[in-house]
Amino acid sequence: MFKKVNNVLDVKMFNDINEIVLSNNFPWYYLPDSATKLTTDNKTKKYSFHHTTMSDKKSNSFFNESTIEIADVIKDKFNLIDYELVRLRWGMTTSYGEKIINNPHVDTPEKHKVILYYLNKCDGDTYFYDDEDNIINKNTPEENSAILFDGNIKHSSSKPNTYDRRIVLNMNLQKGI
């Protein structure tokens, strides 16, 4: 159901992507709710930031080429040769000073796989849910690690508490499209 790989990228590629994503030139866009667009007020604690480099297999960012480069390496680590990248979305949640679990969701209703690549170590766990929204598993981000799961499994991010931020590349893949 879940497969995790540590030390996904080699040291050079890991350092290169860190330099890009953590730079002052990498734009982050505010979302009032990390998983849905339903929240319209700015009082929610579930806000996050994103940078979607690819949507519906189309480039959406100047940073798409560098993101595809690492996504292809990560995809190969999970032996997903027959799968195509459909969406690439960097996500960042920041500490709010308390444990906050974001809303359970699936990224798209179409059949797909999800790989979450964790750029940094933090205590902002990813939670996985059954159909009744009961937590069935969780993954604590480790630097340069990734987890693969079926896209029909509800999941949610959470805000880090003791770390200042959680940065994840969310990869959506579909087979032979």
C-alpha positions as CSV (number, residue, x, y, z in Angstrom):
1,M,0.0,0.0,0.0
2,F,2.9,2.4,0.9
3,K,6.5,2.3,-0.3
4,K,9.2,4.6,1.1
5,V,12.7,5.3,-0.2
6,N,15.3,7.2,1.7
7,N,18.2,9.2,0.1
8,V,16.3,9.4,-3.2
9,L,18.5,12.0,-4.9
10,D,22.3,11.9,-5.0
11,V,24.1,14.6,-3.1
12,K,24.7,16.9,-6.0
13,M,21.1,16.8,-7.3
14,F,19.7,17.2,-3.7
15,N,21.9,20.3,-3.1
16,D,21.0,21.7,-6.5
17,I,17.2,21.5,-5.9
18,N,17.7,22.9,-2.3
19,E,19.5,25.9,-3.8
20,I,16.6,26.5,-6.2
21,V,13.6,25.8,-3.9
22,L,15.0,27.6,-0.9
23,S,16.2,30.6,-2.8
24,N,14.6,34.1,-2.6
25,N,13.9,33.7,-6.3
26,F,11.5,30.8,-5.9
27,P,8.0,32.1,-5.8
28,W,5.5,30.7,-3.3
29,Y,1.8,31.3,-3.7
30,Y,-0.6,31.6,-0.7
31,L,-3.5,29.2,-0.3
32,P,-6.0,29.9,2.5
33,D,-6.5,26.1,2.9
34,S,-3.8,23.6,2.0
35,A,-6.1,21.0,0.4
36,T,-9.3,22.7,-0.8
37,K,-10.4,26.0,-2.2
38,L,-13.4,26.1,0.1
39,T,-12.0,28.4,2.7
40,T,-12.3,32.1,1.9
41,D,-11.4,33.8,5.1
42,N,-7.8,34.5,6.2
43,K,-8.4,33.2,9.8
44,T,-7.9,29.5,9.1
45,K,-4.8,27.9,10.6
46,K,-4.7,25.5,7.6
47,Y,-3.1,27.9,5.2
48,S,-0.1,26.9,3.1
49,F,2.0,28.0,0.2
50,H,2.4,26.2,-3.2
51,H,4.3,26.4,-6.4
52,T,2.7,24.3,-9.1
53,T,5.2,23.7,-11.9
54,M,3.1,21.4,-14.0
55,S,-0.7,21.0,-14.2
56,D,-2.4,18.6,-16.6
57,K,1.0,17.7,-18.2
58,K,1.6,21.3,-19.1
59,S,4.4,23.5,-17.8
60,N,3.1,26.2,-15.5
61,S,6.5,27.6,-14.3
62,F,10.0,28.6,-15.2
63,F,11.1,26.0,-12.6
64,N,9.3,23.1,-14.3
65,E,12.3,21.8,-16.2
66,S,14.4,21.4,-13.0
67,T,11.4,19.9,-11.1
68,I,10.8,17.4,-13.9
69,E,14.5,16.4,-13.8
70,I,14.3,15.4,-10.2
71,A,10.8,14.0,-10.5
72,D,12.0,11.6,-13.2
73,V,14.8,10.4,-11.0
74,I,12.3,9.9,-8.1
75,K,9.8,8.1,-10.4
76,D,12.6,5.7,-11.5
77,K,13.5,4.9,-7.9
78,F,9.9,3.5,-7.6
79,N,10.2,1.7,-10.9
80,L,7.2,3.6,-12.4
81,I,8.5,3.4,-16.0
82,D,5.0,3.1,-17.5
83,Y,3.7,6.2,-15.6
84,E,3.7,9.8,-16.8
85,L,3.9,12.9,-14.7
86,V,0.6,14.8,-14.7
87,R,1.1,17.3,-12.0
88,L,4.1,18.6,-10.0
89,R,3.3,20.8,-7.0
90,W,5.8,22.1,-4.4
91,G,4.0,22.7,-1.1
92,M,5.2,24.5,2.0
93,T,3.5,24.6,5.3
94,T,4.9,26.7,8.1
95,S,4.8,26.3,11.9
96,Y,1.9,27.8,13.7
97,G,3.2,26.8,17.1
98,E,0.7,24.0,17.6
99,K,-0.2,20.6,16.0
100,I,-2.5,21.3,13.1
101,I,-3.6,18.5,10.7
102,N,-5.0,19.7,7.4
103,N,-8.1,18.4,5.6
104,P,-8.1,14.8,4.2
105,H,-8.4,14.8,0.4
106,V,-7.4,13.0,-2.8
107,D,-5.6,15.1,-5.4
108,T,-7.8,14.1,-8.4
109,P,-10.7,11.6,-8.9
110,E,-8.9,9.9,-11.8
111,K,-6.9,6.8,-11.2
112,H,-3.3,7.8,-10.3
113,K,-0.3,7.3,-8.1
114,V,1.1,9.9,-5.7
115,I,4.7,10.3,-4.7
116,L,5.5,12.8,-2.0
117,Y,9.1,13.9,-2.0
118,Y,10.3,15.5,1.3
119,L,12.9,18.1,0.9
120,N,13.5,18.6,4.6
121,K,13.2,16.7,7.8
122,C,10.4,18.0,10.1
123,D,7.6,17.0,12.4
124,G,4.8,17.9,9.8
125,D,3.6,14.4,9.3
126,T,1.6,13.2,6.3
127,Y,-1.6,11.3,7.4
128,F,-3.5,8.7,5.5
129,Y,-7.2,7.9,6.0
130,D,-9.8,5.2,5.4
131,D,-13.2,6.0,3.7
132,E,-14.6,7.3,7.0
133,D,-11.6,9.7,7.5
134,N,-10.0,7.6,10.3
135,I,-6.2,7.9,10.3
136,I,-4.8,4.5,9.2
137,N,-1.1,5.5,8.7
138,K,1.3,8.4,8.9
139,N,4.7,9.3,7.6
140,T,7.1,11.6,9.2
141,P,9.2,13.6,6.7
142,E,12.8,12.7,6.5
143,E,15.2,14.8,4.4
144,N,15.6,13.6,0.8
145,S,13.0,10.8,1.2
146,A,9.9,9.9,-0.8
147,I,6.7,7.8,-0.2
148,L,4.6,6.2,-2.9
149,F,0.9,5.4,-2.5
150,D,-2.3,4.9,-4.6
151,G,-3.9,8.2,-5.4
152,N,-7.4,7.1,-4.2
153,I,-6.1,7.0,-0.6
154,K,-7.1,10.1,1.3
155,H,-4.2,12.0,2.8
156,S,-3.4,15.3,4.4
157,S,-0.4,17.3,5.4
158,S,0.2,18.8,8.8
159,K,2.0,21.8,10.0
160,P,5.4,21.3,11.6
161,N,5.5,22.3,15.3
162,T,9.2,22.2,16.3
163,Y,10.5,22.9,12.8
164,D,9.9,26.2,11.0
165,R,8.7,24.7,7.7
166,R,7.8,21.5,5.8
167,I,8.6,21.4,2.0
168,V,7.2,18.6,-0.1
169,L,7.1,17.9,-3.9
170,N,3.7,16.3,-4.6
171,M,3.9,14.2,-7.8
172,N,0.8,12.9,-9.5
173,L,1.3,10.1,-12.1
174,Q,-1.0,8.2,-14.4
175,K,-0.3,5.0,-16.2
176,G,0.2,5.1,-20.0
177,I,-1.9,8.1,-20.9
